[in-house]
């Protein structure tokens, strides 16, 4: 069995809507694969918590680094 490309990717989109912060996060555990919705947040703390949980999952899964710099 051949493993896919190593690494993980997180896409964070942020914008202001009616004066309120909106954040949408998508992630993939395979650099060559599609992203999946990770969550939404309406403030900086909520976005940081989603990123923190995603990073903890990367550490726990032992995701190897991608090739290159």
mmCIF file of the C-alpha atoms, coordinates in Angstrom:
data_MODEL
# 
_entry.id   MODEL 
# 
loop_
_atom_site.group_PDB 
_atom_site.id 
_atom_site.type_symbol 
_atom_site.label_atom_id 
_atom_site.label_alt_id 
_atom_site.label_comp_id 
_atom_site.label_asym_id 
_atom_site.label_entity_id 
_atom_site.label_seq_id 
_atom_site.pdbx_PDB_ins_code 
_atom_site.Cartn_x 
_atom_site.Cartn_y 
_atom_site.Cartn_z 
_atom_site.occupancy 
_atom_site.B_iso_or_equiv 
_atom_site.pdbx_formal_charge 
_atom_site.auth_seq_id 
_atom_site.auth_comp_id 
_atom_site.auth_asym_id 
_atom_site.auth_atom_id 
_atom_site.pdbx_PDB_model_num 
ATOM 1  C CA . UNK A 1 1  ? 0.000   0.000  0.000  1.00 0.00 ? 1  UNK A CA 1 
ATOM 2  C CA . UNK A 1 2  ? 1.382   3.412  -0.978 1.00 0.00 ? 2  UNK A CA 1 
ATOM 3  C CA . UNK A 1 3  ? 0.747   6.346  1.295  1.00 0.00 ? 3  UNK A CA 1 
ATOM 4  C CA . UNK A 1 4  ? -0.352  9.676  -0.141 1.00 0.00 ? 4  UNK A CA 1 
ATOM 5  C CA . UNK A 1 5  ? 1.835   12.756 -0.002 1.00 0.00 ? 5  UNK A CA 1 
ATOM 6  C CA . UNK A 1 6  ? 2.826   13.557 3.581  1.00 0.00 ? 6  UNK A CA 1 
ATOM 7  C CA . UNK A 1 7  ? 1.699   16.634 5.403  1.00 0.00 ? 7  UNK A CA 1 
ATOM 8  C CA . UNK A 1 8  ? -1.518  18.369 6.277  1.00 0.00 ? 8  UNK A CA 1 
ATOM 9  C CA . UNK A 1 9  ? -3.015  21.667 5.165  1.00 0.00 ? 9  UNK A CA 1 
ATOM 10 C CA . UNK A 1 10 ? -5.330  24.181 6.835  1.00 0.00 ? 10 UNK A CA 1 
ATOM 11 C CA . UNK A 1 11 ? -7.214  26.849 4.876  1.00 0.00 ? 11 UNK A CA 1 
ATOM 12 C CA . UNK A 1 12 ? -8.471  29.776 6.947  1.00 0.00 ? 12 UNK A CA 1 
ATOM 13 C CA . UNK A 1 13 ? -10.782 32.345 5.348  1.00 0.00 ? 13 UNK A CA 1 
ATOM 14 C CA . UNK A 1 14 ? -11.630 35.468 7.353  1.00 0.00 ? 14 UNK A CA 1 
ATOM 15 C CA . UNK A 1 15 ? -13.791 38.490 6.593  1.00 0.00 ? 15 UNK A CA 1 
ATOM 16 C CA . UNK A 1 16 ? -15.889 41.150 8.339  1.00 0.00 ? 16 UNK A CA 1 
ATOM 17 C CA . UNK A 1 17 ? -19.649 41.006 7.834  1.00 0.00 ? 17 UNK A CA 1 
ATOM 18 C CA . UNK A 1 18 ? -21.747 43.807 9.318  1.00 0.00 ? 18 UNK A CA 1 
ATOM 19 C CA . UNK A 1 19 ? -18.915 44.704 11.665 1.00 0.00 ? 19 UNK A CA 1 
ATOM 20 C CA . UNK A 1 20 ? -18.513 41.124 12.921 1.00 0.00 ? 20 UNK A CA 1 
ATOM 21 C CA . UNK A 1 21 ? -15.595 38.787 12.249 1.00 0.00 ? 21 UNK A CA 1 
ATOM 22 C CA . UNK A 1 22 ? -16.426 35.611 10.334 1.00 0.00 ? 22 UNK A CA 1 
ATOM 23 C CA . UNK A 1 23 ? -13.928 32.764 9.989  1.00 0.00 ? 23 UNK A CA 1 
ATOM 24 C CA . UNK A 1 24 ? -14.253 29.516 8.029  1.00 0.00 ? 24 UNK A CA 1 
ATOM 25 C CA . UNK A 1 25 ? -11.673 26.734 8.278  1.00 0.00 ? 25 UNK A CA 1 
ATOM 26 C CA . UNK A 1 26 ? -11.154 23.777 5.961  1.00 0.00 ? 26 UNK A CA 1 
ATOM 27 C CA . UNK A 1 27 ? -8.477  21.107 6.271  1.00 0.00 ? 27 UNK A CA 1 
ATOM 28 C CA . UNK A 1 28 ? -6.949  18.119 4.558  1.00 0.00 ? 28 UNK A CA 1 
ATOM 29 C CA . UNK A 1 29 ? -4.770  15.389 6.030  1.00 0.00 ? 29 UNK A CA 1 
ATOM 30 C CA . UNK A 1 30 ? -3.398  14.674 2.556  1.00 0.00 ? 30 UNK A CA 1 
ATOM 31 C CA . UNK A 1 31 ? -1.745  17.439 0.534  1.00 0.00 ? 31 UNK A CA 1 
ATOM 32 C CA . UNK A 1 32 ? -3.069  15.883 -2.680 1.00 0.00 ? 32 UNK A CA 1 
ATOM 33 C CA . UNK A 1 33 ? -6.576  15.294 -1.359 1.00 0.00 ? 33 UNK A CA 1 
ATOM 34 C CA . UNK A 1 34 ? -9.655  17.493 -1.104 1.00 0.00 ? 34 UNK A CA 1 
ATOM 35 C CA . UNK A 1 35 ? -10.301 19.695 1.900  1.00 0.00 ? 35 UNK A CA 1 
ATOM 36 C CA . UNK A 1 36 ? -13.141 19.068 4.325  1.00 0.00 ? 36 UNK A CA 1 
ATOM 37 C CA . UNK A 1 37 ? -14.980 21.638 6.431  1.00 0.00 ? 37 UNK A CA 1 
ATOM 38 C CA . UNK A 1 38 ? -13.358 22.002 9.834  1.00 0.00 ? 38 UNK A CA 1 
ATOM 39 C CA . UNK A 1 39 ? -15.530 24.648 11.440 1.00 0.00 ? 39 UNK A CA 1 
ATOM 40 C CA . UNK A 1 40 ? -16.646 28.249 11.611 1.00 0.00 ? 40 UNK A CA 1 
ATOM 41 C CA . UNK A 1 41 ? -16.036 30.932 14.218 1.00 0.00 ? 41 UNK A CA 1 
ATOM 42 C CA . UNK A 1 42 ? -17.337 34.404 14.931 1.00 0.00 ? 42 UNK A CA 1 
ATOM 43 C CA . UNK A 1 43 ? -14.414 35.699 16.954 1.00 0.00 ? 43 UNK A CA 1 
ATOM 44 C CA . UNK A 1 44 ? -10.640 35.462 17.288 1.00 0.00 ? 44 UNK A CA 1 
ATOM 45 C CA . UNK A 1 45 ? -10.769 33.137 20.308 1.00 0.00 ? 45 UNK A CA 1 
ATOM 46 C CA . UNK A 1 46 ? -13.084 30.709 18.537 1.00 0.00 ? 46 UNK A CA 1 
ATOM 47 C CA . UNK A 1 47 ? -10.863 30.650 15.443 1.00 0.00 ? 47 UNK A CA 1 
ATOM 48 C CA . UNK A 1 48 ? -7.769  30.108 17.598 1.00 0.00 ? 48 UNK A CA 1 
ATOM 49 C CA . UNK A 1 49 ? -9.442  27.178 19.366 1.00 0.00 ? 49 UNK A CA 1 
ATOM 50 C CA . UNK A 1 50 ? -10.279 25.512 16.030 1.00 0.00 ? 50 UNK A CA 1 
ATOM 51 C CA . UNK A 1 51 ? -6.686  25.966 14.851 1.00 0.00 ? 51 UNK A CA 1 
ATOM 52 C CA . UNK A 1 52 ? -5.368  24.654 18.191 1.00 0.00 ? 52 UNK A CA 1 
ATOM 53 C CA . UNK A 1 53 ? -7.507  21.487 17.948 1.00 0.00 ? 53 UNK A CA 1 
ATOM 54 C CA . UNK A 1 54 ? -6.409  20.913 14.343 1.00 0.00 ? 54 UNK A CA 1 
ATOM 55 C CA . UNK A 1 55 ? -2.719  21.316 15.269 1.00 0.00 ? 55 UNK A CA 1 
ATOM 56 C CA . UNK A 1 56 ? -3.113  18.940 18.212 1.00 0.00 ? 56 UNK A CA 1 
ATOM 57 C CA . UNK A 1 57 ? -4.615  16.392 15.832 1.00 0.00 ? 57 UNK A CA 1 
ATOM 58 C CA . UNK A 1 58 ? -1.622  16.788 13.481 1.00 0.00 ? 58 UNK A CA 1 
ATOM 59 C CA . UNK A 1 59 ? 0.755   16.140 16.404 1.00 0.00 ? 59 UNK A CA 1 
ATOM 60 C CA . UNK A 1 60 ? -1.234  13.154 17.645 1.00 0.00 ? 60 UNK A CA 1 
ATOM 61 C CA . UNK A 1 61 ? -1.468  11.598 14.175 1.00 0.00 ? 61 UNK A CA 1 
ATOM 62 C CA . UNK A 1 62 ? 2.281   11.967 13.612 1.00 0.00 ? 62 UNK A CA 1 
ATOM 63 C CA . UNK A 1 63 ? 1.765   13.588 10.211 1.00 0.00 ? 63 UNK A CA 1 
ATOM 64 C CA . UNK A 1 64 ? 5.186   13.728 8.508  1.00 0.00 ? 64 UNK A CA 1 
ATOM 65 C CA . UNK A 1 65 ? 6.410   17.002 7.003  1.00 0.00 ? 65 UNK A CA 1 
ATOM 66 C CA . UNK A 1 66 ? 5.822   17.727 3.309  1.00 0.00 ? 66 UNK A CA 1 
ATOM 67 C CA . UNK A 1 67 ? 8.737   17.553 0.877  1.00 0.00 ? 67 UNK A CA 1 
ATOM 68 C CA . UNK A 1 68 ? 10.610  20.768 0.216  1.00 0.00 ? 68 UNK A CA 1 
ATOM 69 C CA . UNK A 1 69 ? 11.121  23.883 2.286  1.00 0.00 ? 69 UNK A CA 1 
# 
